[in-house]
């Protein structure tokens, strides 16, 4: 037993949560998993958003977190903006497809805000230093 008292864990503050969400590679991939079932049957143009979002996840895993956050924010925000422009009947909003659409638009908006936050406060020199110390690709 230690003689010092244990400090209670502090809850992370909102800027820390936003930064963690924006630097994570999972949110763009989650948005892709929501876009694909919405726009494959019948095949429509918003399916083209999947490739850049998956590429931004790859760029994030490669160590370019600030650049990946910018790409993710741009494509997620553009998807959310275009999806909000499409009108939907009142009765179709309360179906499984309508709920999935609302979730995709909401996730796109959150990715836009968090990715923009990381891009505005990003430090490419720190990203480069972290890539070199991690040396993932050899």
TIVO-2410 file (N, C-alpha, C; in nm, 3 decimals):
# residues 138
REC num residu      c1      c2      c3 atome chaine
REC   1      X   0.084  -0.119   0.000     N      A
REC   1      X   0.000   0.000   0.000    CA      A
REC   1      X   0.088   0.124   0.000     C      A
REC   2      X   0.046   0.220  -0.072     N      A
REC   2      X   0.121   0.344  -0.074    CA      A
REC   2      X   0.067   0.439   0.032     C      A
REC   3      X   0.156   0.522   0.080     N      A
REC   3      X   0.114   0.615   0.185    CA      A
REC   3      X   0.040   0.735   0.127     C      A
REC   4      X   0.055   0.757  -0.001     N      A
REC   4      X  -0.014   0.870  -0.063    CA      A
REC   4      X  -0.156   0.829  -0.100     C      A
REC   5      X  -0.244   0.924  -0.094     N      A
REC   5      X  -0.382   0.896  -0.132    CA      A
REC   5      X  -0.394   0.897  -0.284     C      A
REC   6      X  -0.478   0.812  -0.333     N      A
REC   6      X  -0.500   0.804  -0.477    CA      A
REC   6      X  -0.584   0.922  -0.523     C      A
REC   7      X  -0.540   0.983  -0.631     N      A
REC   7      X  -0.616   1.093  -0.689    CA      A
REC   7      X  -0.731   1.035  -0.773     C      A
REC   8      X  -0.849   1.089  -0.758     N      A
REC   8      X  -0.958   1.039  -0.844    CA      A
REC   8      X  -0.931   1.078  -0.989     C      A
REC   9      X  -0.973   0.992  -1.080     N      A
REC   9      X  -0.953   1.020  -1.221    CA      A
REC   9      X  -1.042   1.136  -1.264     C      A
REC  10      X  -0.981   1.229  -1.332     N      A
REC  10      X  -1.055   1.345  -1.381    CA      A
REC  10      X  -1.119   1.309  -1.515     C      A
REC  11      X  -1.240   1.355  -1.535     N      A
REC  11      X  -1.304   1.334  -1.663    CA      A
REC  11      X  -1.237   1.425  -1.766     C      A
REC  12      X  -1.218   1.374  -1.888     N      A
REC  12      X  -1.156   1.459  -1.989    CA      A
REC  12      X  -1.247   1.576  -2.025     C      A
REC  13      X  -1.186   1.687  -2.052     N      A
REC  13      X  -1.260   1.807  -2.087    CA      A
REC  13      X  -1.300   1.800  -2.235     C      A
REC  14      X  -1.393   1.887  -2.274     N      A
REC  14      X  -1.448   1.885  -2.409    CA      A
REC  14      X  -1.340   1.903  -2.517     C      A
REC  15      X  -1.245   1.997  -2.504     N      A
REC  15      X  -1.142   2.008  -2.609    CA      A
REC  15      X  -1.058   1.881  -2.622     C      A
REC  16      X  -1.035   1.811  -2.512     N      A
REC  16      X  -0.958   1.687  -2.520    CA      A
REC  16      X  -1.037   1.579  -2.594     C      A
REC  17      X  -1.167   1.572  -2.568     N      A
REC  17      X  -1.252   1.475  -2.638    CA      A
REC  17      X  -1.261   1.506  -2.787     C      A
REC  18      X  -1.274   1.634  -2.819     N      A
REC  18      X  -1.281   1.674  -2.960    CA      A
REC  18      X  -1.151   1.640  -3.030     C      A
REC  19      X  -1.039   1.667  -2.965     N      A
REC  19      X  -0.908   1.636  -3.026    CA      A
REC  19      X  -0.891   1.485  -3.043     C      A
REC  20      X  -0.934   1.408  -2.945     N      A
REC  20      X  -0.921   1.262  -2.955    CA      A
REC  20      X  -1.008   1.208  -3.069     C      A
REC  21      X  -1.129   1.262  -3.086     N      A
REC  21      X  -1.217   1.218  -3.194    CA      A
REC  21      X  -1.158   1.256  -3.329     C      A
REC  22      X  -1.103   1.377  -3.339     N      A
REC  22      X  -1.050   1.424  -3.467    CA      A
REC  22      X  -0.923   1.354  -3.510     C      A
REC  23      X  -0.843   1.306  -3.415     N      A
REC  23      X  -0.719   1.238  -3.452    CA      A
REC  23      X  -0.735   1.087  -3.465     C      A
REC  24      X  -0.852   1.036  -3.440     N      A
REC  24      X  -0.876   0.893  -3.450    CA      A
REC  24      X  -0.906   0.855  -3.594     C      A
REC  25      X  -0.865   0.736  -3.635     N      A
REC  25      X  -0.891   0.692  -3.773    CA      A
REC  25      X  -1.025   0.621  -3.787     C      A
REC  26      X  -1.093   0.593  -3.680     N      A
REC  26      X  -1.217   0.517  -3.684    CA      A
REC  26      X  -1.340   0.598  -3.732     C      A
REC  27      X  -1.360   0.724  -3.694     N      A
REC  27      X  -1.482   0.795  -3.737    CA      A
REC  27      X  -1.503   0.804  -3.888     C      A
REC  28      X  -1.400   0.830  -3.971     N      A
REC  28      X  -1.428   0.827  -4.116    CA      A
REC  28      X  -1.469   0.689  -4.165     C      A
REC  29      X  -1.412   0.585  -4.105     N      A
REC  29      X  -1.448   0.450  -4.144    CA      A
REC  29      X  -1.592   0.418  -4.103     C      A
REC  30      X  -1.631   0.465  -3.986     N      A
REC  30      X  -1.770   0.446  -3.942    CA      A
REC  30      X  -1.867   0.517  -4.036     C      A
REC  31      X  -1.830   0.636  -4.079     N      A
REC  31      X  -1.916   0.708  -4.173    CA      A
REC  31      X  -1.927   0.631  -4.304     C      A
REC  32      X  -1.819   0.569  -4.348     N      A
REC  32      X  -1.823   0.488  -4.470    CA      A
REC  32      X  -1.919   0.370  -4.454     C      A
REC  33      X  -1.918   0.308  -4.337     N      A
REC  33      X  -2.008   0.194  -4.316    CA      A
REC  33      X  -2.153   0.237  -4.312     C      A
REC  34      X  -2.179   0.363  -4.286     N      A
REC  34      X  -2.317   0.413  -4.292    CA      A
REC  34      X  -2.354   0.459  -4.432     C      A
REC  35      X  -2.257   0.510  -4.507     N      A
REC  35      X  -2.285   0.559  -4.642    CA      A
REC  35      X  -2.312   0.444  -4.738     C      A
REC  36      X  -2.236   0.336  -4.725     N      A
REC  36      X  -2.247   0.225  -4.821    CA      A
REC  36      X  -2.387   0.165  -4.826     C      A
REC  37      X  -2.449   0.127  -4.713     N      A
REC  37      X  -2.584   0.069  -4.727    CA      A
REC  37      X  -2.689   0.170  -4.771     C      A
REC  38      X  -2.665   0.296  -4.747     N      A
REC  38      X  -2.763   0.397  -4.788    CA      A
REC  38      X  -2.764   0.420  -4.939     C      A
REC  39      X  -2.647   0.406  -5.003     N      A
REC  39      X  -2.636   0.451  -5.142    CA      A
REC  39      X  -2.595   0.343  -5.240     C      A
REC  40      X  -2.599   0.215  -5.203     N      A
REC  40      X  -2.563   0.112  -5.299    CA      A
REC  40      X  -2.684   0.058  -5.375     C      A
REC  41      X  -2.800   0.057  -5.313     N      A
REC  41      X  -2.919   0.006  -5.381    CA      A
REC  41      X  -3.026   0.111  -5.384     C      A
REC  42      X  -3.057   0.174  -5.490     N      A
REC  42      X  -2.985   0.173  -5.617    CA      A
REC  42      X  -2.856   0.255  -5.606     C      A
REC  43      X  -2.761   0.223  -5.690     N      A
REC  43      X  -2.630   0.289  -5.685    CA      A
REC  43      X  -2.645   0.437  -5.719     C      A
REC  44      X  -2.601   0.522  -5.625     N      A
REC  44      X  -2.612   0.667  -5.643    CA      A
REC  44      X  -2.477   0.733  -5.621     C      A
REC  45      X  -2.469   0.858  -5.658     N      A
REC  45      X  -2.344   0.933  -5.656    CA      A
REC  45      X  -2.279   0.947  -5.518     C      A
REC  46      X  -2.352   0.959  -5.405     N      A
REC  46      X  -2.282   0.975  -5.278    CA      A
REC  46      X  -2.192   0.858  -5.239     C      A
REC  47      X  -2.199   0.748  -5.311     N      A
REC  47      X  -2.108   0.637  -5.284    CA      A
REC  47      X  -1.963   0.678  -5.312     C      A
REC  48      X  -1.944   0.784  -5.390     N      A
REC  48      X  -1.810   0.832  -5.422    CA      A
REC  48      X  -1.739   0.892  -5.301     C      A
REC  49      X  -1.812   0.918  -5.193     N      A
REC  49      X  -1.751   0.971  -5.072    CA      A
REC  49      X  -1.673   0.865  -4.995     C      A
REC  50      X  -1.696   0.740  -5.024     N      A
REC  50      X  -1.635   0.632  -4.947    CA      A
REC  50      X  -1.483   0.628  -4.967     C      A
REC  51      X  -1.437   0.638  -5.090     N      A
REC  51      X  -1.293   0.626  -5.119    CA      A
REC  51      X  -1.210   0.734  -5.049     C      A
REC  52      X  -1.246   0.863  -5.057     N      A
REC  52      X  -1.164   0.962  -4.986    CA      A
REC  52      X  -1.168   0.947  -4.835     C      A
REC  53      X  -1.281   0.903  -4.781     N      A
REC  53      X  -1.289   0.884  -4.636    CA      A
REC  53      X  -1.202   0.768  -4.590     C      A
REC  54      X  -1.203   0.658  -4.666     N      A
REC  54      X  -1.114   0.547  -4.631    CA      A
REC  54      X  -0.968   0.584  -4.649     C      A
REC  55      X  -0.939   0.666  -4.751     N      A
REC  55      X  -0.802   0.712  -4.770    CA      A
REC  55      X  -0.757   0.800  -4.654     C      A
REC  56      X  -0.848   0.881  -4.601     N      A
REC  56      X  -0.811   0.966  -4.486    CA      A
REC  56      X  -0.781   0.879  -4.363     C      A
REC  57      X  -0.851   0.767  -4.349     N      A
REC  57      X  -0.818   0.675  -4.239    CA      A
REC  57      X  -0.679   0.616  -4.258     C      A
REC  58      X  -0.645   0.580  -4.382     N      A
REC  58      X  -0.513   0.527  -4.411    CA      A
REC  58      X  -0.405   0.630  -4.383     C      A
REC  59      X  -0.429   0.754  -4.425     N      A
REC  59      X  -0.331   0.861  -4.402    CA      A
REC  59      X  -0.312   0.883  -4.252     C      A
REC  60      X  -0.419   0.873  -4.176     N      A
REC  60      X  -0.411   0.887  -4.031    CA      A
REC  60      X  -0.325   0.776  -3.972     C      A
REC  61      X  -0.345   0.653  -4.017     N      A
REC  61      X  -0.266   0.542  -3.966    CA      A
REC  61      X  -0.120   0.551  -4.009     C      A
REC  62      X  -0.095   0.620  -4.120     N      A
REC  62      X   0.043   0.638  -4.165    CA      A
REC  62      X   0.117   0.744  -4.084     C      A
REC  63      X   0.045   0.819  -3.999     N      A
REC  63      X   0.110   0.913  -3.911    CA      A
REC  63      X   0.085   1.060  -3.943     C      A
REC  64      X   0.010   1.088  -4.045     N      A
REC  64      X  -0.020   1.227  -4.082    CA      A
REC  64      X  -0.154   1.266  -4.022     C      A
REC  65      X  -0.159   1.280  -3.891     N      A
REC  65      X  -0.288   1.298  -3.824    CA      A
REC  65      X  -0.353   1.433  -3.856     C      A
REC  66      X  -0.275   1.539  -3.866     N      A
REC  66      X  -0.333   1.670  -3.895    CA      A
REC  66      X  -0.390   1.674  -4.036     C      A
REC  67      X  -0.317   1.620  -4.132     N      A
REC  67      X  -0.365   1.618  -4.270    CA      A
REC  67      X  -0.486   1.526  -4.285     C      A
REC  68      X  -0.484   1.414  -4.215     N      A
REC  68      X  -0.596   1.322  -4.221    CA      A
REC  68      X  -0.721   1.384  -4.159     C      A
REC  69      X  -0.703   1.460  -4.052     N      A
REC  69      X  -0.817   1.527  -3.991    CA      A
REC  69      X  -0.876   1.630  -4.086     C      A
REC  70      X  -0.791   1.699  -4.161     N      A
REC  70      X  -0.840   1.798  -4.257    CA      A
REC  70      X  -0.918   1.730  -4.370     C      A
REC  71      X  -0.864   1.618  -4.422     N      A
REC  71      X  -0.935   1.546  -4.529    CA      A
REC  71      X  -1.067   1.491  -4.479     C      A
REC  72      X  -1.064   1.433  -4.362     N      A
REC  72      X  -1.185   1.375  -4.304    CA      A
REC  72      X  -1.289   1.483  -4.279     C      A
REC  73      X  -1.246   1.597  -4.229     N      A
REC  73      X  -1.340   1.707  -4.203    CA      A
REC  73      X  -1.402   1.757  -4.332     C      A
REC  74      X  -1.321   1.772  -4.435     N      A
REC  74      X  -1.372   1.825  -4.561    CA      A
REC  74      X  -1.474   1.730  -4.624     C      A
REC  75      X  -1.440   1.603  -4.635     N      A
REC  75      X  -1.530   1.508  -4.700    CA      A
REC  75      X  -1.653   1.478  -4.614     C      A
REC  76      X  -1.635   1.470  -4.483     N      A
REC  76      X  -1.750   1.444  -4.395    CA      A
REC  76      X  -1.846   1.562  -4.396     C      A
REC  77      X  -1.790   1.682  -4.390     N      A
REC  77      X  -1.875   1.801  -4.393    CA      A
REC  77      X  -1.949   1.816  -4.524     C      A
REC  78      X  -1.881   1.785  -4.634     N      A
REC  78      X  -1.946   1.793  -4.765    CA      A
REC  78      X  -2.058   1.690  -4.776     C      A
REC  79      X  -2.034   1.569  -4.725     N      A
REC  79      X  -2.141   1.468  -4.727    CA      A
REC  79      X  -2.260   1.513  -4.642     C      A
REC  80      X  -2.233   1.563  -4.522     N      A
REC  80      X  -2.342   1.606  -4.435    CA      A
REC  80      X  -2.421   1.721  -4.499     C      A
REC  81      X  -2.350   1.813  -4.560     N      A
REC  81      X  -2.417   1.927  -4.624    CA      A
REC  81      X  -2.505   1.881  -4.740     C      A
REC  82      X  -2.452   1.794  -4.826     N      A
REC  82      X  -2.531   1.747  -4.939    CA      A
REC  82      X  -2.645   1.657  -4.895     C      A
REC  83      X  -2.624   1.578  -4.790     N      A
REC  83      X  -2.731   1.491  -4.742    CA      A
REC  83      X  -2.843   1.571  -4.676     C      A
REC  84      X  -2.809   1.681  -4.612     N      A
REC  84      X  -2.913   1.765  -4.551    CA      A
REC  84      X  -2.994   1.840  -4.655     C      A
REC  85      X  -2.936   1.860  -4.773     N      A
REC  85      X  -3.010   1.930  -4.878    CA      A
REC  85      X  -3.121   1.845  -4.938     C      A
REC  86      X  -3.103   1.713  -4.935     N      A
REC  86      X  -3.206   1.625  -4.989    CA      A
REC  86      X  -3.326   1.625  -4.896     C      A
REC  87      X  -3.442   1.649  -4.951     N      A
REC  87      X  -3.564   1.651  -4.870    CA      A
REC  87      X  -3.614   1.509  -4.851     C      A
REC  88      X  -3.670   1.485  -4.735     N      A
REC  88      X  -3.723   1.354  -4.703    CA      A
REC  88      X  -3.865   1.372  -4.647     C      A
REC  89      X  -3.954   1.284  -4.688     N      A
REC  89      X  -4.090   1.293  -4.639    CA      A
REC  89      X  -4.094   1.266  -4.489     C      A
REC  90      X  -4.195   1.322  -4.424     N      A
REC  90      X  -4.207   1.310  -4.279    CA      A
REC  90      X  -4.218   1.165  -4.234     C      A
REC  91      X  -4.293   1.084  -4.308     N      A
REC  91      X  -4.314   0.945  -4.268    CA      A
REC  91      X  -4.189   0.860  -4.289     C      A
REC  92      X  -4.102   0.898  -4.382     N      A
REC  92      X  -3.981   0.821  -4.409    CA      A
REC  92      X  -3.870   0.849  -4.308     C      A
REC  93      X  -3.886   0.951  -4.226     N      A
REC  93      X  -3.784   0.983  -4.127    CA      A
REC  93      X  -3.783   0.883  -4.012     C      A
REC  94      X  -3.892   0.812  -3.993     N      A
REC  94      X  -3.903   0.721  -3.880    CA      A
REC  94      X  -3.894   0.574  -3.921     C      A
REC  95      X  -3.820   0.548  -4.027     N      A
REC  95      X  -3.793   0.412  -4.070    CA      A
REC  95      X  -3.647   0.380  -4.036     C      A
REC  96      X  -3.609   0.256  -4.060     N      A
REC  96      X  -3.469   0.217  -4.036    CA      A
REC  96      X  -3.376   0.297  -4.127     C      A
REC  97      X  -3.415   0.309  -4.253     N      A
REC  97      X  -3.333   0.385  -4.347    CA      A
REC  97      X  -3.324   0.534  -4.308     C      A
REC  98      X  -3.434   0.590  -4.260     N      A
REC  98      X  -3.433   0.730  -4.216    CA      A
REC  98      X  -3.346   0.750  -4.094     C      A
REC  99      X  -3.351   0.654  -4.001     N      A
REC  99      X  -3.264   0.662  -3.883    CA      A
REC  99      X  -3.118   0.649  -3.920     C      A
REC 100      X  -3.088   0.559  -4.015     N      A
REC 100      X  -2.951   0.542  -4.062    CA      A
REC 100      X  -2.901   0.668  -4.132     C      A
REC 101      X  -2.990   0.731  -4.209     N      A
REC 101      X  -2.955   0.856  -4.276    CA      A
REC 101      X  -2.926   0.967  -4.175     C      A
REC 102      X  -3.012   0.977  -4.073     N      A
REC 102      X  -2.990   1.078  -3.970    CA      A
REC 102      X  -2.860   1.054  -3.894     C      A
REC 103      X  -2.830   0.928  -3.868     N      A
REC 103      X  -2.705   0.894  -3.800    CA      A
REC 103      X  -2.585   0.930  -3.887     C      A
REC 104      X  -2.594   0.904  -4.017     N      A
REC 104      X  -2.484   0.936  -4.109    CA      A
REC 104      X  -2.464   1.088  -4.117     C      A
REC 105      X  -2.572   1.162  -4.125     N      A
REC 105      X  -2.559   1.309  -4.131    CA      A
REC 105      X  -2.500   1.362  -4.001     C      A
REC 106      X  -2.547   1.310  -3.888     N      A
REC 106      X  -2.494   1.354  -3.759    CA      A
REC 106      X  -2.347   1.320  -3.742     C      A
REC 107      X  -2.309   1.199  -3.783     N      A
REC 107      X  -2.168   1.159  -3.773    CA      A
REC 107      X  -2.082   1.243  -3.866     C      A
REC 108      X  -2.134   1.274  -3.985     N      A
REC 108      X  -2.059   1.362  -4.076    CA      A
REC 108      X  -2.039   1.500  -4.017     C      A
REC 109      X  -2.140   1.552  -3.950     N      A
REC 109      X  -2.128   1.685  -3.888    CA      A
REC 109      X  -2.028   1.683  -3.772     C      A
REC 110      X  -2.032   1.577  -3.692     N      A
REC 110      X  -1.937   1.566  -3.580    CA      A
REC 110      X  -1.795   1.550  -3.633     C      A
REC 111      X  -1.778   1.470  -3.737     N      A
REC 111      X  -1.644   1.455  -3.797    CA      A
REC 111      X  -1.594   1.588  -3.852     C      A
REC 112      X  -1.686   1.666  -3.910     N      A
REC 112      X  -1.648   1.797  -3.963    CA      A
REC 112      X  -1.597   1.889  -3.852     C      A
REC 113      X  -1.670   1.895  -3.743     N      A
REC 113      X  -1.631   1.983  -3.633    CA      A
REC 113      X  -1.499   1.937  -3.569     C      A
REC 114      X  -1.490   1.809  -3.538     N      A
REC 114      X  -1.371   1.759  -3.469    CA      A
REC 114      X  -1.248   1.760  -3.559     C      A
REC 115      X  -1.266   1.722  -3.685     N      A
REC 115      X  -1.152   1.727  -3.779    CA      A
REC 115      X  -1.106   1.869  -3.804     C      A
REC 116      X  -1.200   1.962  -3.813     N      A
REC 116      X  -1.163   2.104  -3.829    CA      A
REC 116      X  -1.089   2.157  -3.708     C      A
REC 117      X  -1.131   2.114  -3.590     N      A
REC 117      X  -1.062   2.154  -3.467    CA      A
REC 117      X  -0.917   2.106  -3.468     C      A
REC 118      X  -0.898   1.979  -3.503     N      A
REC 118      X  -0.762   1.923  -3.506    CA      A
REC 118      X  -0.679   1.991  -3.613     C      A
REC 119      X  -0.738   2.020  -3.728     N      A
REC 119      X  -0.663   2.084  -3.834    CA      A
REC 119      X  -0.622   2.226  -3.795     C      A
REC 120      X  -0.713   2.300  -3.730     N      A
REC 120      X  -0.679   2.436  -3.689    CA      A
REC 120      X  -0.572   2.439  -3.581     C      A
REC 121      X  -0.572   2.343  -3.492     N      A
REC 121      X  -0.477   2.339  -3.383    CA      A
REC 121      X  -0.363   2.241  -3.407     C      A
REC 122      X  -0.355   2.188  -3.530     N      A
REC 122      X  -0.256   2.085  -3.561    CA      A
REC 122      X  -0.114   2.139  -3.567     C      A
REC 123      X  -0.021   2.048  -3.545     N      A
REC 123      X   0.121   2.081  -3.549    CA      A
REC 123      X   0.189   1.976  -3.636     C      A
REC 124      X   0.222   2.015  -3.760     N      A
REC 124      X   0.281   1.918  -3.852    CA      A
REC 124      X   0.422   1.879  -3.811     C      A
REC 125      X   0.492   1.967  -3.742     N      A
REC 125      X   0.626   1.931  -3.694    CA      A
REC 125      X   0.617   1.822  -3.588     C      A
REC 126      X   0.519   1.831  -3.499     N      A
REC 126      X   0.500   1.727  -3.398    CA      A
REC 126      X   0.457   1.596  -3.463     C      A
REC 127      X   0.375   1.605  -3.568     N      A
REC 127      X   0.336   1.484  -3.641    CA      A
REC 127      X   0.458   1.416  -3.703     C      A
REC 128      X   0.545   1.496  -3.761     N      A
REC 128      X   0.665   1.440  -3.824    CA      A
REC 128      X   0.756   1.375  -3.720     C      A
REC 129      X   0.772   1.440  -3.607     N      A
REC 129      X   0.855   1.385  -3.500    CA      A
REC 129      X   0.797   1.253  -3.448     C      A
REC 130      X   0.667   1.249  -3.432     N      A
REC 130      X   0.602   1.126  -3.385    CA      A
REC 130      X   0.616   1.013  -3.487     C      A
REC 131      X   0.604   1.046  -3.617     N      A
REC 131      X   0.623   0.945  -3.721    CA      A
REC 131      X   0.763   0.888  -3.718     C      A
REC 132      X   0.862   0.975  -3.699     N      A
REC 132      X   1.001   0.929  -3.698    CA      A
REC 132      X   1.032   0.844  -3.576     C      A
REC 133      X   0.975   0.878  -3.461     N      A
REC 133      X   1.002   0.797  -3.342    CA      A
REC 133      X   0.927   0.665  -3.349     C      A
REC 134      X   0.808   0.664  -3.409     N      A
REC 134      X   0.731   0.541  -3.419    CA      A
REC 134      X   0.788   0.446  -3.524     C      A
REC 135      X   0.833   0.502  -3.637     N      A
REC 135      X   0.896   0.426  -3.745    CA      A
REC 135      X   0.814   0.305  -3.784     C      A
REC 136      X   0.691   0.328  -3.815     N      A
REC 136      X   0.598   0.219  -3.845    CA      A
REC 136      X   0.633   0.145  -3.974     C      A
REC 137      X   0.675   0.216  -4.077     N      A
REC 137      X   0.694   0.155  -4.208    CA      A
REC 137      X   0.838   0.116  -4.235     C      A
REC 138      X   0.923   0.130  -4.137     N      A
REC 138      X   1.049   0.071  -4.147    CA      A
REC 138      X   1.174   0.131  -4.179     C      A
***
